[in-house]
């Protein structure tokens, strides 16, 4: 049986990691800069659930050493060109709480299992704690702010988060100034630094052993999502934009500054891209999206761009009704990662030459298809988007199930390696 390109890449990244590192860095930079790379890069993300292919969820989310083992196993088996592996839950509210402490804010952007144990937050549930050991963690959000408290948020977002929200949302922070509060905050910050150090170590090992370049990321957030995820719950904010429209707009605007502070915190350490996951975008019709959601998000993206930080925005759900707003951003502003637009090729054509577009691979195809169907799909997609400038292939969500067949993931990578010349 003849070897496939993916088999050759698996061998190359092990034998000549430095050469593969350079190759991957070049094709990624070319794609982001709207050029036609030597081949189309393939990306894969996981928040840890995929790692339960090798370790129990109740272990993987609480053991940074096992996270390193799983990360190495992933790239050894599936040689993608770009990957972010952060087995942790959404925790941006903690970054905002420490927005005036740039040495701490980015280290607590994600909430790990041990960090959850320390503050006992109510935003998340974890395997082996609130959930059975075999399940992945859950982010459930919450409603910890009343509509009449919007004015207090507007007057001082950072103080409001610290004095009002976190004491309500975290059991061990319920009494500010108490011995338990002080101990929990100190341990929480230390654990965040420990997790960040482990990610640095993992990235170094991936680069050294398999030629995978680290992703120089920092973090930001859509202001209205911040309100919906951490303060009022999505249902609450959806009601608020009708009952208290002016307060919602003012609150979103007030959150721009602390969010940008968090986004810029890692710039001195070489961060180039701010990861921004969107949540409420699909729930809003264009009129409400353009009035309440997009203005503050656009301001965050532009403020970061002024400081040479491009944004990496994950447009969750079907973002097609709002795609035209992306064209309001400067050419080359960053990466637009789409989950499941009704027509990915149409989205790509609309943004071609303006934005780097990422996605295009249905998770259902990876999970339930066959290597042959995946090969045919990728070949057709690359032909339709030729010459593939500014394109990164990726599954449509930031997580795939551990049950996804190995052969299917390899077929995706193999197809991207195969179908180059004939499409150009």
VMD Tcl script that draws the C-alpha trace (Angstrom):
set ca {
  {0.00 0.00 0.00}
  {1.42 3.40 -1.02}
  {1.85 6.00 1.67}
  {-0.41 9.03 1.74}
  {0.81 12.63 2.16}
  {-0.50 12.70 5.74}
  {1.69 9.70 6.60}
  {4.71 11.48 5.16}
  {3.92 14.61 7.18}
  {3.62 12.57 10.39}
  {7.09 11.20 9.72}
  {8.54 14.56 8.64}
  {7.30 16.46 11.69}
  {9.01 13.89 13.90}
  {12.29 13.73 11.95}
  {12.65 17.36 10.87}
  {10.50 19.50 13.19}
  {12.41 22.70 12.46}
  {11.69 22.53 8.72}
  {8.02 21.67 9.33}
  {7.78 24.52 11.86}
  {8.98 27.00 9.25}
  {6.61 25.61 6.62}
  {3.59 25.83 8.95}
  {4.45 29.33 10.13}
  {4.72 30.54 6.53}
  {1.43 29.10 5.28}
  {-0.41 30.42 8.35}
  {1.01 33.93 7.97}
  {0.26 33.88 4.24}
  {-3.35 32.91 4.89}
  {-3.85 35.58 7.56}
  {-2.27 38.18 5.27}
  {-4.70 37.23 2.48}
  {-2.06 35.62 0.29}
  {-2.17 32.23 -1.40}
  {-0.13 29.87 0.80}
  {1.93 26.99 -0.58}
  {-0.89 24.79 0.69}
  {-4.06 25.50 2.63}
  {-3.47 25.23 6.38}
  {-5.64 22.97 8.53}
  {-6.58 23.96 12.08}
  {-7.99 21.98 14.99}
  {-9.22 23.26 18.34}
  {-10.20 21.55 21.57}
  {-11.43 22.70 24.95}
  {-10.47 19.28 26.29}
  {-13.34 17.00 25.36}
  {-11.36 15.47 22.48}
  {-8.64 14.54 24.98}
  {-11.02 12.05 26.62}
  {-10.01 9.83 23.69}
  {-6.99 9.10 25.94}
  {-7.92 10.20 29.49}
  {-11.10 10.40 31.56}
  {-12.69 13.88 31.64}
  {-12.45 13.91 35.43}
  {-8.66 13.55 35.00}
  {-7.89 15.68 31.95}
  {-9.49 18.87 33.27}
  {-7.62 18.72 36.57}
  {-4.14 17.44 35.67}
  {-1.93 19.77 33.62}
  {0.58 16.98 33.08}
  {-2.08 14.85 31.41}
  {-3.07 17.84 29.27}
  {0.51 17.93 27.98}
  {0.47 14.19 27.28}
  {-2.82 14.48 25.37}
  {-1.66 17.54 23.40}
  {1.43 15.69 22.19}
  {-0.64 12.63 21.30}
  {-3.02 14.79 19.28}
  {-0.37 16.40 17.07}
  {1.63 13.18 16.80}
  {-1.45 11.43 15.38}
  {-3.12 14.33 13.56}
  {-0.49 16.71 12.11}
  {-2.54 19.89 11.74}
  {-0.84 23.20 11.00}
  {-2.50 25.38 13.61}
  {-4.03 24.36 16.93}
  {-5.29 25.87 20.16}
  {-5.67 23.36 22.96}
  {-7.07 24.85 26.18}
  {-8.93 22.30 28.32}
  {-10.75 24.96 30.30}
  {-14.06 26.78 30.55}
  {-15.06 30.34 29.76}
  {-13.76 32.64 32.48}
  {-13.36 36.09 30.94}
  {-15.17 37.77 33.83}
  {-12.15 37.06 36.04}
  {-9.90 38.78 33.52}
  {-12.11 41.87 33.62}
  {-11.98 41.81 37.42}
  {-8.18 42.06 37.11}
  {-8.13 44.32 34.03}
  {-5.97 46.87 35.88}
  {-3.42 44.14 36.70}
  {-2.05 43.14 33.26}
  {0.36 40.64 34.82}
  {-2.63 38.64 36.12}
  {-5.61 39.33 33.84}
  {-4.61 37.12 30.86}
  {-3.56 34.19 33.07}
  {-7.11 33.78 34.42}
  {-8.96 34.20 31.13}
  {-9.82 30.49 31.12}
  {-11.23 28.64 34.11}
  {-9.61 25.27 34.81}
  {-10.90 22.51 37.07}
  {-8.52 23.42 39.92}
  {-9.48 27.11 39.59}
  {-13.13 26.11 39.86}
  {-12.35 24.18 43.04}
  {-10.66 27.23 44.55}
  {-13.42 29.82 44.06}
  {-16.39 27.43 43.70}
  {-17.92 29.44 40.85}
  {-21.52 28.83 39.81}
  {-20.88 29.54 36.13}
  {-19.50 26.06 35.43}
  {-19.97 22.38 36.28}
  {-17.20 19.79 36.15}
  {-16.77 16.00 35.84}
  {-16.05 14.37 39.15}
  {-17.53 17.41 40.91}
  {-21.03 18.51 39.94}
  {-21.13 16.09 36.97}
  {-20.42 12.37 36.45}
  {-16.78 11.57 35.71}
  {-17.35 10.70 32.03}
  {-18.93 14.01 30.98}
  {-17.11 17.15 29.75}
  {-17.42 20.36 31.72}
  {-20.44 22.61 31.20}
  {-20.62 26.39 31.10}
  {-24.11 27.35 32.25}
  {-23.64 31.07 32.90}
  {-26.02 32.73 35.27}
  {-28.02 35.80 36.26}
  {-26.28 37.67 39.07}
  {-27.25 41.27 38.29}
  {-30.61 43.03 38.41}
  {-31.68 45.49 35.67}
  {-31.64 48.39 38.12}
  {-27.92 47.73 38.71}
  {-26.92 48.60 35.16}
  {-26.12 52.16 36.24}
  {-23.62 50.90 38.81}
  {-21.99 48.77 36.11}
  {-21.80 51.75 33.76}
  {-20.15 53.95 36.40}
  {-17.32 51.49 37.05}
  {-17.27 48.05 35.38}
  {-14.15 46.71 37.11}
  {-15.25 47.71 40.61}
  {-18.76 46.42 39.91}
  {-17.50 43.00 38.85}
  {-15.32 42.72 41.94}
  {-17.73 44.08 44.53}
  {-21.05 42.83 43.20}
  {-20.82 40.05 40.62}
  {-18.05 37.74 41.81}
  {-19.32 37.59 45.43}
  {-22.67 36.42 44.07}
  {-21.26 34.06 41.45}
  {-18.51 32.41 43.53}
  {-19.19 30.71 46.85}
  {-15.68 31.27 48.24}
  {-15.73 34.95 47.26}
  {-19.10 35.68 48.85}
  {-17.63 37.73 51.71}
  {-15.12 40.27 50.36}
  {-12.41 41.02 52.89}
  {-12.84 37.76 54.78}
  {-9.96 35.35 55.32}
  {-11.55 32.86 52.92}
  {-11.94 35.56 50.26}
  {-8.32 36.71 50.50}
  {-7.00 33.15 50.50}
  {-9.17 32.17 47.54}
  {-8.15 35.17 45.43}
  {-4.46 34.53 46.12}
  {-4.72 30.82 45.34}
  {-6.82 31.56 42.24}
  {-4.23 33.96 40.80}
  {-1.44 31.50 41.55}
  {-3.32 28.65 39.87}
  {-3.92 30.81 36.80}
  {-0.19 31.47 36.56}
  {0.49 27.75 36.99}
  {-1.91 26.87 34.16}
  {-0.41 29.51 31.89}
  {3.09 28.19 32.58}
  {1.90 24.70 31.69}
  {0.56 25.96 28.34}
  {3.91 27.62 27.60}
  {5.64 24.33 28.36}
  {3.20 22.42 26.14}
  {3.71 24.83 23.24}
  {7.47 24.51 23.56}
  {7.25 20.72 23.51}
  {4.95 20.75 20.47}
  {7.33 23.04 18.60}
  {10.44 21.05 19.53}
  {9.04 17.56 18.94}
  {6.59 18.10 16.07}
  {7.26 21.50 14.52}
  {3.94 23.06 15.55}
  {4.26 26.86 15.93}
  {2.57 28.34 19.00}
  {-0.37 30.67 18.43}
  {0.61 34.12 19.83}
  {-2.81 34.80 21.34}
  {-4.32 37.28 23.71}
  {-8.01 37.54 24.56}
  {-10.98 39.87 24.26}
  {-14.77 39.63 24.31}
  {-17.93 41.03 22.75}
  {-19.37 43.42 25.38}
  {-22.98 42.29 24.96}
  {-21.88 38.66 25.31}
  {-20.13 39.58 28.54}
  {-23.42 40.88 29.89}
  {-25.33 37.85 28.65}
  {-22.81 35.20 29.73}
  {-21.82 36.49 33.16}
  {-24.30 39.09 34.41}
  {-27.83 38.73 33.10}
  {-27.93 35.36 31.29}
  {-28.77 35.42 27.55}
  {-32.51 35.42 28.22}
  {-32.13 38.38 30.57}
  {-30.16 40.51 28.15}
  {-32.56 39.67 25.33}
  {-35.36 41.12 27.45}
  {-33.23 44.07 28.53}
  {-32.56 45.29 24.99}
  {-36.32 45.80 24.68}
  {-37.11 47.02 28.20}
  {-33.93 49.00 28.97}
  {-32.33 49.68 25.57}
  {-30.37 52.79 26.52}
  {-28.89 51.19 29.64}
  {-27.81 48.12 27.69}
  {-26.06 50.28 25.09}
  {-24.31 52.32 27.78}
  {-23.25 49.18 29.65}
  {-21.81 47.62 26.48}
  {-19.91 50.82 25.76}
  {-18.59 50.97 29.34}
  {-17.18 47.46 29.02}
  {-15.10 48.27 25.92}
  {-12.24 49.86 27.88}
  {-11.62 47.02 30.39}
  {-11.98 44.42 27.65}
  {-9.38 46.20 25.52}
  {-7.10 46.45 28.57}
  {-7.22 42.67 28.91}
  {-6.61 42.26 25.18}
  {-3.49 44.42 25.29}
  {-2.05 42.82 28.42}
  {-0.05 40.19 26.51}
  {1.19 42.48 23.73}
  {4.55 43.06 25.48}
  {5.04 39.28 25.43}
  {4.49 39.03 21.67}
  {0.73 38.47 21.36}
  {-0.55 39.21 17.85}
  {-4.14 37.92 17.81}
  {-7.03 38.46 20.22}
  {-9.39 35.49 20.42}
  {-13.04 36.61 20.64}
  {-15.81 33.97 20.80}
  {-19.30 35.22 19.90}
  {-22.43 33.82 21.55}
  {-25.49 36.05 21.11}
  {-24.81 36.86 17.46}
  {-27.06 34.12 16.03}
  {-29.89 34.96 18.42}
  {-30.27 38.53 17.17}
  {-31.92 39.63 13.91}
  {-29.87 42.11 11.87}
  {-31.69 45.18 13.23}
  {-30.94 44.32 16.87}
  {-27.47 42.99 16.06}
  {-26.54 46.24 14.33}
  {-27.98 48.36 17.11}
  {-26.90 46.56 20.28}
  {-24.21 43.99 19.50}
  {-21.99 45.08 16.64}
  {-21.08 48.70 17.62}
  {-19.30 47.77 20.87}
  {-17.71 44.64 19.37}
  {-16.50 46.65 16.39}
  {-14.98 49.21 18.76}
  {-13.10 46.46 20.63}
  {-11.71 45.06 17.37}
  {-10.69 48.50 16.09}
  {-9.04 49.56 19.35}
  {-6.96 46.38 19.36}
  {-6.13 46.83 15.67}
  {-4.82 50.34 16.39}
  {-2.31 48.67 18.72}
  {-1.28 46.09 16.09}
  {-3.38 43.29 17.58}
  {-5.49 41.49 15.00}
  {-8.66 39.77 16.15}
  {-9.51 36.10 15.79}
  {-13.29 36.02 15.99}
  {-15.28 32.82 16.27}
  {-18.64 33.58 14.66}
  {-20.80 30.95 16.31}
  {-23.98 29.59 14.73}
  {-25.14 30.84 11.34}
  {-23.60 34.30 11.02}
  {-24.68 34.81 7.39}
  {-27.30 37.47 8.21}
  {-24.52 39.65 9.65}
  {-21.58 38.91 7.33}
  {-21.73 42.28 5.57}
  {-20.85 44.10 8.80}
  {-17.41 42.45 8.74}
  {-16.64 44.49 5.62}
  {-16.79 47.61 7.81}
  {-13.50 46.53 9.37}
  {-10.13 47.39 7.80}
  {-8.80 44.99 5.19}
  {-6.65 42.35 6.91}
  {-8.16 43.04 10.36}
  {-7.84 39.39 11.41}
  {-9.36 35.92 11.17}
  {-13.07 35.20 10.75}
  {-13.80 31.66 11.98}
  {-17.29 30.45 11.04}
  {-19.12 27.65 12.81}
  {-21.94 26.72 10.45}
  {-22.98 29.34 7.91}
  {-25.63 28.08 5.53}
  {-23.23 28.58 2.62}
  {-19.54 28.69 3.56}
  {-18.38 29.26 -0.02}
  {-20.71 32.26 -0.34}
  {-19.30 33.70 2.89}
  {-15.76 33.14 1.65}
  {-16.47 34.81 -1.68}
  {-18.00 37.81 0.08}
  {-14.94 38.24 2.31}
  {-12.25 37.15 -0.18}
  {-9.42 39.67 -0.26}
  {-10.70 41.44 2.87}
  {-10.67 38.91 5.71}
  {-8.91 35.64 6.40}
  {-11.73 33.07 6.49}
  {-11.56 29.90 8.56}
  {-13.85 26.85 8.83}
  {-15.69 25.05 6.07}
  {-15.60 21.48 7.39}
  {-18.93 20.21 8.82}
  {-18.44 18.40 12.11}
  {-21.16 15.94 11.08}
  {-19.04 14.95 8.07}
  {-15.99 14.32 10.26}
  {-17.99 12.37 12.80}
  {-20.23 10.28 10.56}
  {-18.72 10.44 7.08}
  {-16.07 8.28 5.47}
  {-12.50 9.13 4.43}
  {-13.63 8.99 0.80}
  {-16.50 11.45 1.35}
  {-14.22 13.79 3.28}
  {-11.62 13.65 0.51}
  {-14.25 14.46 -2.11}
  {-15.71 17.29 0.00}
  {-12.34 18.98 0.59}
  {-11.35 18.62 -3.06}
  {-14.61 20.28 -4.13}
  {-14.29 23.04 -1.52}
  {-10.71 23.89 -2.47}
  {-11.60 23.91 -6.16}
  {-14.56 26.23 -5.54}
  {-12.40 28.66 -3.53}
  {-9.25 28.46 -5.68}
  {-6.64 29.81 -5.47}
  {-7.53 29.58 -1.75}
  {-6.02 32.92 -0.69}
  {-6.78 33.85 2.91}
  {-8.32 30.45 3.68}
  {-7.80 28.12 6.66}
  {-9.64 24.80 6.80}
  {-11.10 23.78 10.16}
  {-14.02 21.87 11.67}
  {-16.99 24.17 12.15}
  {-16.79 24.20 15.94}
  {-14.01 24.63 18.47}
  {-14.48 21.06 19.67}
  {-14.90 17.65 18.10}
  {-15.97 14.49 19.87}
  {-13.44 11.83 20.90}
  {-15.55 9.34 18.94}
  {-14.58 11.04 15.66}
  {-12.80 8.32 13.64}
  {-9.05 8.75 13.40}
  {-9.19 7.91 9.70}
  {-11.59 10.80 9.08}
  {-9.35 13.39 10.73}
  {-6.38 12.11 8.77}
  {-8.44 12.22 5.59}
  {-9.10 15.94 6.16}
  {-5.39 16.70 6.58}
  {-4.48 14.41 3.68}
  {-6.88 16.13 1.31}
  {-5.47 19.57 2.14}
  {-1.99 18.21 1.38}
  {-3.11 16.62 -1.90}
  {-5.30 19.18 -3.61}
  {-3.08 22.14 -4.40}
  {-1.77 22.44 -7.94}
  {-4.87 21.41 -9.87}
  {-6.94 24.05 -8.07}
  {-4.63 26.91 -9.06}
}
mol new
graphics top color blue
foreach p $ca { graphics top sphere $p radius 0.5 }
foreach p [lrange $ca 0 end-1] q [lrange $ca 1 end] { graphics top cylinder $p $q radius 0.2 }
display resetview
